Amino acid sequence: MPASPPAWLAALLNRRMLICILTGFASGLPLYLLLNLVPAWLKTEGLSLKAIGAFALIQFPYTWKFVWAPLLDRYGILPWLGRRRSWMFVAQVGLLAAIAWLGQLSPVQHLPLVVGLTAGIAFLSATLDIALDAFRREILPDVELGLGNAIHVNAYRIAGLVPGSLSLILADHLPWSEVFAITAAFMLPGLIMTLRVKEPLAAAGSPRTLRDAVVEPFREFFGRHGLQSALLVLAFLFFYKLGDSLCTALATPFYLDMGYSKTEIGIIAKNAGLWPSVIGGIVGGIWMVKLGINRALWLFGLVQLVTILGFVWMAWIGPAQLALLGDAARLATLAIVIAGEATGVGLGTTAFVAYMARTTHPAYTATQLALFTSLMAVPRTFINATAGWLVEAMGWHSFFWMCFALAIPGMLLLLKVAPWHGDRAELAARAAAARGA
């Protein structure tokens, strides 16, 4: 008889991994539109770095989504689609329309409406994240969490190449209205996936009351960990991506300040950002099956930390010296920084998302994951809003050194929340808790 394929290969080839590709792409596109395309649009329309940095505040729904996540756990809004899929469908339709509408506006002439609409995109995107995170957790068995989330995260990163690469290239040749309309059309694959997949069996039973949906997820989390350990976990969720997130908050304006054109950024992002993200992410996900989530957090987090130094290096060279380099060396410098950023952020986020999924209780998936991912988003929203002021006060070089320093506390917290040899103990504890339940 032919030998059975390895466990990681069997997991990689099943239908759930294809679904994870589509959930990642649908989840990532709106966020990277806000992080990459909107800042470039605002800068070319004449807004200051301070104003662009302040636009990070419109992402506040990502930090507060645990507030309305219980509604998604308790209710479905389109009964014929089911609880998870109905929220996925409505959020994606809303995003498609809002992104297309945004391009019809002028940031100078319609600034209040632009702020309101981008905040609406953030709200719909955060709601979609709640539904997709719960849906993905419910279709993946525990043994596939690392690989499934690795694929999701890397599809999430690939989605960023649409607003961060393709749309920037198009913006040099087309009006912004057409650029945003084309970008919005990339929401369609996720929408089609929502209509074709089945509702997870785990989503069939909802909390009996809204109070149960609000209170029990928090009670279960703090009861399972104990107050001190639970607070350490929450602190880790805040700090692990802090330096990395702040470092990339104004990446596109930074590249523009270094003298690169939008087309150069777009082409390099496509080539130098895509393959390190895809290959590194898939290899990282497969490696995580053997390493375990805890060790992946250590190793991938170290890569994430070191790649911040690429921004330090480019800022140290500066635009004047970059301009003196030949075209090949100048573009190679950009490629090294973008490839490093794609690898570090992709690997770090892969392990981080798998850790968050593992930490949830299956009965309260949406609300607990919303709480965890909200804490992950706090640096990106509130702290990143200060990035423009920090850059103008410190300069790019000192700013990136500060980002490097801010990445260290999250690594130190791993000693408590994810010790190197802790994966087996975590699995044993979860098995014991399941037997007790």
C-alpha positions as CSV (number, residue, x, y, z in Angstrom):
1,M,0.0,0.0,0.0
2,P,1.3,3.5,-0.7
3,A,2.5,5.4,2.3
4,S,0.3,8.0,3.7
5,P,1.4,11.6,3.1
6,P,2.9,13.5,6.1
7,A,0.5,15.2,8.4
8,W,1.5,18.7,7.3
9,L,1.1,17.8,3.6
10,A,-2.3,16.3,4.1
11,A,-3.4,19.4,6.1
12,L,-1.9,21.7,3.4
13,L,-3.9,20.1,0.6
14,N,-7.4,20.0,2.2
15,R,-10.3,22.3,1.3
16,R,-10.0,24.2,4.6
17,M,-6.7,25.7,3.6
18,L,-8.2,27.1,0.4
19,I,-10.9,28.7,2.6
20,C,-8.1,30.2,4.8
21,I,-6.6,31.8,1.7
22,L,-9.9,33.5,0.8
23,T,-10.6,34.6,4.4
24,G,-7.1,36.1,4.7
25,F,-7.4,38.0,1.4
26,A,-10.9,39.4,2.3
27,S,-9.7,40.4,5.8
28,G,-6.4,42.0,4.7
29,L,-7.5,44.1,1.7
30,P,-9.5,46.8,3.7
31,L,-6.9,47.2,6.4
32,Y,-4.0,47.6,3.9
33,L,-6.2,50.0,1.9
34,L,-6.2,52.2,5.1
35,L,-2.6,51.6,5.9
36,N,-1.0,52.0,2.5
37,L,-3.3,53.4,-0.2
38,V,-5.1,56.0,1.8
39,P,-1.8,57.6,3.2
40,A,-0.3,57.7,-0.3
41,W,-3.6,59.2,-1.7
42,L,-3.6,61.9,1.1
43,K,0.0,62.8,0.6
44,T,-0.3,63.2,-3.1
45,E,-3.4,65.4,-2.5
46,G,-1.3,67.7,-0.3
47,L,-2.1,66.7,3.3
48,S,0.7,67.0,5.9
49,L,2.4,64.1,7.6
50,K,0.7,65.2,10.9
51,A,-2.7,64.9,9.3
52,I,-1.9,61.6,7.6
53,G,-0.6,60.2,10.9
54,A,-3.7,61.4,12.7
55,F,-5.8,59.4,10.2
56,A,-4.7,56.3,12.1
57,L,-7.3,57.3,14.6
58,I,-10.1,56.4,12.2
59,Q,-9.0,52.7,12.8
60,F,-10.4,52.8,16.3
61,P,-13.0,50.1,15.5
62,Y,-10.2,47.6,15.4
63,T,-9.4,48.3,19.0
64,W,-13.0,48.2,20.2
65,K,-14.5,45.3,18.2
66,F,-14.8,43.2,21.3
67,V,-17.7,45.6,22.3
68,W,-20.0,44.4,19.5
69,A,-18.5,41.0,19.0
70,P,-21.1,39.4,21.4
71,L,-23.8,40.5,18.9
72,L,-22.1,38.4,16.3
73,D,-21.9,35.5,18.7
74,R,-25.6,35.8,19.7
75,Y,-27.4,36.8,16.5
76,G,-27.5,36.2,12.8
77,I,-28.9,38.9,10.5
78,L,-29.6,36.8,7.4
79,P,-31.1,33.5,8.6
80,W,-30.7,31.8,5.2
81,L,-26.9,32.2,5.4
82,G,-26.4,31.3,9.1
83,R,-24.9,33.2,11.9
84,R,-21.3,33.5,10.7
85,R,-21.8,33.8,7.0
86,S,-24.6,36.4,7.2
87,W,-22.2,38.9,9.0
88,M,-19.4,38.0,6.5
89,F,-21.8,38.7,3.6
90,V,-23.1,42.1,4.8
91,A,-19.7,43.4,5.8
92,Q,-18.1,42.5,2.5
93,V,-21.0,44.1,0.4
94,G,-20.6,47.3,2.6
95,L,-16.9,47.4,2.1
96,L,-17.1,47.0,-1.7
97,A,-19.5,49.9,-1.9
98,A,-17.6,52.2,0.6
99,I,-14.2,51.7,-1.0
100,A,-15.5,52.5,-4.5
101,W,-17.3,55.6,-3.1
102,L,-14.1,56.8,-1.3
103,G,-12.3,57.4,-4.6
104,Q,-15.0,59.8,-5.8
105,L,-14.1,62.2,-3.1
106,S,-11.4,64.9,-2.7
107,P,-9.5,64.8,0.7
108,V,-9.2,68.6,0.5
109,Q,-12.7,69.5,-0.5
110,H,-14.6,66.7,1.3
111,L,-12.3,66.1,4.3
112,P,-15.1,65.4,6.9
113,L,-16.8,63.0,4.5
114,V,-13.5,61.3,3.8
115,V,-12.9,60.9,7.5
116,G,-16.4,59.5,8.1
117,L,-16.2,57.1,5.2
118,T,-12.7,55.8,6.1
119,A,-14.0,55.3,9.7
120,G,-16.9,53.4,8.2
121,I,-14.6,51.2,6.2
122,A,-12.6,50.5,9.4
123,F,-15.8,49.6,11.2
124,L,-17.0,47.2,8.5
125,S,-13.5,45.7,8.2
126,A,-13.4,45.1,11.9
127,T,-16.8,43.5,11.9
128,L,-15.7,41.3,9.0
129,D,-12.6,40.3,11.0
130,I,-14.7,39.2,13.9
131,A,-16.9,37.0,11.7
132,L,-14.0,35.6,9.7
133,D,-11.8,34.9,12.7
134,A,-14.7,33.0,14.4
135,F,-15.5,31.1,11.2
136,R,-11.9,30.1,10.6
137,R,-11.4,28.9,14.2
138,E,-14.6,26.8,14.0
139,I,-13.6,25.1,10.8
140,L,-10.0,24.3,11.8
141,P,-9.2,21.4,14.1
142,D,-6.6,22.2,16.7
143,V,-3.9,20.3,14.8
144,E,-4.4,22.6,11.8
145,L,-4.4,25.9,13.7
146,G,-0.8,26.7,13.1
147,L,-0.8,25.9,9.4
148,G,-4.3,27.3,8.7
149,N,-3.5,30.6,10.4
150,A,-0.2,30.8,8.6
151,I,-2.0,30.5,5.3
152,H,-4.6,33.0,6.4
153,V,-2.0,35.5,7.5
154,N,0.0,35.2,4.3
155,A,-3.1,35.6,2.2
156,Y,-3.8,38.6,4.4
157,R,-0.3,39.9,3.5
158,I,-0.7,39.1,-0.2
159,A,-4.0,41.1,-0.2
160,G,-1.9,44.1,0.9
161,L,-0.1,44.0,-2.5
162,V,-3.3,45.2,-4.1
163,P,-3.6,48.6,-2.4
164,G,0.2,48.7,-1.6
165,S,1.5,47.8,-5.1
166,L,-1.0,47.4,-7.9
167,S,-3.1,50.4,-6.9
168,L,-0.1,52.6,-6.4
169,I,1.2,51.7,-9.9
170,L,-2.3,52.4,-11.3
171,A,-2.4,55.8,-9.5
172,D,0.5,57.0,-11.8
173,H,-1.7,56.3,-14.8
174,L,-5.4,56.5,-13.8
175,P,-7.5,58.9,-11.8
176,W,-8.0,58.0,-8.1
177,S,-11.7,57.3,-8.7
178,E,-10.8,54.4,-11.0
179,V,-8.0,53.2,-8.8
180,F,-10.4,52.9,-5.8
181,A,-13.1,51.2,-7.9
182,I,-10.6,48.6,-9.2
183,T,-9.3,48.1,-5.6
184,A,-12.9,47.6,-4.4
185,A,-13.5,44.8,-7.0
186,F,-10.9,42.7,-5.2
187,M,-13.5,42.1,-2.4
188,L,-15.5,39.9,-4.8
189,P,-13.5,36.6,-4.3
190,G,-14.2,36.6,-0.5
191,L,-17.9,37.5,-1.2
192,I,-18.2,34.5,-3.5
193,M,-16.5,32.2,-1.0
194,T,-19.0,33.3,1.7
195,L,-21.9,32.3,-0.5
196,R,-20.4,28.9,-1.4
197,V,-19.1,27.6,1.9
198,K,-21.2,25.9,4.6
199,E,-21.9,27.3,8.0
200,P,-19.6,25.6,10.6
201,L,-21.3,23.0,12.8
202,A,-19.8,24.7,15.8
203,A,-21.7,27.9,14.9
204,A,-25.1,26.2,15.0
205,G,-25.5,26.8,18.8
206,S,-25.4,30.4,19.9
207,P,-25.4,31.8,23.5
208,R,-28.9,31.6,24.9
209,T,-29.0,35.3,25.9
210,L,-27.1,38.4,25.0
211,R,-25.9,38.6,28.6
212,D,-24.3,35.1,28.2
213,A,-22.6,36.3,25.0
214,V,-21.2,39.3,26.8
215,V,-20.2,38.0,30.2
216,E,-19.2,34.4,29.8
217,P,-16.3,34.8,27.4
218,F,-14.5,37.1,29.9
219,R,-15.4,35.0,32.9
220,E,-14.1,31.9,31.2
221,F,-10.8,33.5,30.1
222,F,-9.9,35.0,33.5
223,G,-11.1,31.8,35.2
224,R,-9.0,29.5,33.1
225,H,-5.8,31.5,33.4
226,G,-6.2,33.2,36.8
227,L,-6.0,37.0,37.1
228,Q,-2.2,37.5,37.0
229,S,-1.6,35.1,34.1
230,A,-4.5,36.5,32.2
231,L,-3.2,40.0,32.6
232,L,0.2,38.9,31.4
233,V,-1.4,37.3,28.3
234,L,-3.2,40.6,27.6
235,A,0.0,42.6,28.0
236,F,1.8,40.3,25.6
237,L,-1.0,40.7,23.0
238,F,-0.4,44.5,23.3
239,F,3.4,44.5,23.2
240,Y,4.3,41.7,20.8
241,K,3.6,43.7,17.6
242,L,4.1,47.2,19.1
243,G,7.5,48.2,17.6
244,D,6.8,46.4,14.3
245,S,3.4,48.1,13.9
246,L,4.7,51.6,14.7
247,C,7.7,51.0,12.3
248,T,5.4,50.3,9.3
249,A,2.7,52.9,10.2
250,L,4.2,55.5,7.7
251,A,6.2,53.1,5.5
252,T,4.8,54.4,2.2
253,P,5.3,58.1,3.1
254,F,8.8,57.1,4.3
255,Y,9.7,55.5,0.9
256,L,8.3,58.6,-0.9
257,D,10.5,60.9,1.4
258,M,13.5,58.7,0.4
259,G,12.9,59.8,-3.2
260,Y,11.2,56.7,-4.6
261,S,8.2,57.1,-7.0
262,K,4.9,55.4,-6.4
263,T,5.5,53.1,-9.4
264,E,9.0,52.1,-8.0
265,I,7.4,51.4,-4.6
266,G,4.6,49.4,-6.2
267,I,6.9,47.3,-8.5
268,I,9.4,46.6,-5.7
269,A,6.6,45.8,-3.2
270,K,5.1,43.3,-5.7
271,N,8.4,41.5,-6.4
272,A,10.4,41.9,-3.2
273,G,7.4,41.8,-0.9
274,L,5.3,39.0,-2.4
275,W,7.8,36.1,-2.6
276,P,9.4,36.5,0.9
277,S,5.9,36.8,2.3
278,V,4.4,33.8,0.5
279,I,7.4,31.4,0.7
280,G,8.4,32.4,4.2
281,G,4.9,32.2,5.4
282,I,4.1,28.8,4.0
283,V,7.5,27.4,5.2
284,G,6.9,29.0,8.5
285,G,3.4,27.5,8.8
286,I,4.8,24.0,7.9
287,W,7.7,24.5,10.3
288,M,5.2,25.6,13.0
289,V,3.6,22.1,12.8
290,K,6.9,20.7,14.0
291,L,8.1,23.6,16.2
292,G,4.9,24.2,18.1
293,I,3.4,27.7,18.5
294,N,5.5,28.7,21.5
295,R,8.9,28.2,19.7
296,A,7.6,29.8,16.6
297,L,6.7,32.9,18.6
298,W,10.3,33.1,19.8
299,L,12.0,32.5,16.4
300,F,9.6,34.4,14.2
301,G,9.5,37.3,16.8
302,L,13.3,37.5,16.6
303,V,13.1,37.9,12.8
304,Q,10.4,40.5,13.2
305,L,12.6,42.4,15.6
306,V,15.7,42.3,13.5
307,T,14.0,43.4,10.2
308,I,13.1,46.8,11.8
309,L,16.8,47.5,11.5
310,G,16.3,47.7,7.7
311,F,14.3,50.9,8.1
312,V,17.1,52.2,10.4
313,W,19.6,51.5,7.7
314,M,17.7,53.2,4.9
315,A,17.0,56.3,7.0
316,W,20.7,56.4,7.9
317,I,21.6,56.4,4.2
318,G,19.0,59.2,3.5
319,P,17.5,60.5,0.3
320,A,20.6,62.5,-0.8
321,Q,22.9,59.5,-0.7
322,L,20.3,57.2,-2.2
323,A,20.0,59.6,-5.1
324,L,23.8,59.3,-5.7
325,L,23.6,55.5,-6.0
326,G,23.0,53.9,-9.4
327,D,19.5,52.8,-10.2
328,A,20.3,49.1,-9.5
329,A,21.8,49.8,-6.0
330,R,19.1,52.3,-5.2
331,L,16.2,49.9,-6.0
332,A,18.1,47.0,-4.4
333,T,18.1,49.0,-1.1
334,L,14.4,49.5,-1.3
335,A,13.9,45.8,-2.2
336,I,16.0,44.7,0.9
337,V,13.9,46.8,3.3
338,I,10.6,45.8,1.8
339,A,11.6,42.1,1.7
340,G,12.8,42.2,5.3
341,E,9.6,43.9,6.4
342,A,7.4,41.4,4.5
343,T,9.3,38.4,6.0
344,G,9.4,39.8,9.6
345,V,5.8,41.0,9.8
346,G,4.5,37.9,8.0
347,L,6.3,35.4,10.2
348,G,5.6,37.3,13.4
349,T,1.9,37.7,12.7
350,T,1.6,34.0,11.6
351,A,2.7,32.7,15.0
352,F,0.9,35.5,16.8
353,V,-2.5,34.8,15.2
354,A,-2.1,31.0,15.8
355,Y,-1.4,31.8,19.5
356,M,-4.5,33.9,19.8
357,A,-6.7,31.2,18.2
358,R,-5.2,28.5,20.5
359,T,-5.9,30.7,23.5
360,T,-9.7,31.0,22.8
361,H,-12.4,28.7,24.2
362,P,-14.5,27.1,21.4
363,A,-17.8,28.2,23.0
364,Y,-16.8,31.9,22.9
365,T,-14.7,32.2,19.7
366,A,-15.9,35.5,18.3
367,T,-15.8,37.5,21.4
368,Q,-12.5,36.2,22.8
369,L,-10.8,36.5,19.5
370,A,-12.2,40.0,19.1
371,L,-10.8,40.9,22.5
372,F,-7.3,39.5,21.6
373,T,-7.2,41.1,18.1
374,S,-8.4,44.4,19.5
375,L,-5.4,44.5,21.9
376,M,-3.2,43.7,18.9
377,A,-4.7,46.7,17.0
378,V,-4.3,49.2,19.8
379,P,-0.7,50.1,18.9
380,R,-1.6,50.3,15.2
381,T,-4.5,52.7,15.9
382,F,-3.7,55.0,18.8
383,I,0.1,54.9,19.1
384,N,0.5,54.9,15.3
385,A,-1.5,58.1,15.2
386,T,1.5,59.8,16.9
387,A,3.9,58.6,14.2
388,G,3.7,61.7,12.1
389,W,4.5,63.9,15.1
390,L,7.3,61.6,16.3
391,V,8.9,61.6,12.8
392,E,8.7,65.4,12.5
393,A,10.2,65.8,16.0
394,M,12.9,63.0,15.9
395,G,13.6,62.4,12.2
396,W,13.2,59.1,10.5
397,H,16.4,57.6,11.8
398,S,15.8,58.1,15.6
399,F,12.1,57.1,15.1
400,F,13.1,53.7,13.7
401,W,15.5,53.1,16.6
402,M,12.7,53.9,19.0
403,C,10.5,51.3,17.2
404,F,13.3,48.7,17.6
405,A,13.4,49.4,21.4
406,L,9.6,49.2,21.7
407,A,9.7,45.7,20.1
408,I,11.8,44.2,22.9
409,P,9.2,44.1,25.8
410,G,6.9,41.7,23.8
411,M,9.8,39.3,23.4
412,L,10.6,39.4,27.1
413,L,7.0,38.6,28.0
414,L,7.4,35.3,26.1
415,L,9.3,34.0,29.1
416,K,6.0,34.0,31.0
417,V,3.2,33.5,28.4
418,A,4.9,31.1,25.9
419,P,8.0,29.5,27.4
420,W,10.2,27.6,24.9
421,H,9.2,24.2,26.2
422,G,5.6,25.2,27.0
423,D,3.6,23.7,24.0
424,R,3.2,20.3,25.5
425,A,2.1,21.7,28.8
426,E,-0.5,23.9,27.1
427,L,-1.9,21.0,25.1
428,A,-2.1,18.8,28.3
429,A,-3.9,21.6,30.2
430,R,-6.4,22.2,27.4
431,A,-7.1,18.4,27.2
432,A,-7.7,18.3,30.9
433,A,-10.0,21.3,30.7
434,A,-12.0,19.7,27.9
435,R,-12.4,16.4,29.9
436,G,-13.5,18.5,32.9
437,A,-16.1,20.3,30.8
